[in-house]
Amino acid sequence: QFRIFAHKSVEGSVAMFAVSFASFAVSLLFFSAFYSFSLFNSVLIALGVAAVATVSEALTPRGVDNLTVPFFSSLLYLFLMGGV
């Protein structure tokens, strides 16, 4: 376990990264049928969003991460896709 602002486990953070990456990669793969995403860019975006989701989950106290994870993940996605 590690503690910055809340008690988190390394295993939990690895699981958070893996599930975030997998779910976002599958979503981008699905939407690539409707929009032009290159596979390489999709993997890089999914890695970046998963990393931001994991870090924001690790740094925020319990309960608040339900707000910070989607907020920062969405913000990064919009930034990377040129929406912000």
Salt bridges, closest charged atoms under 4 A:
GLU57 OE2 - LYS8 NZ 3.06
ASP65 OD2 - LYS8 NZ 3.33
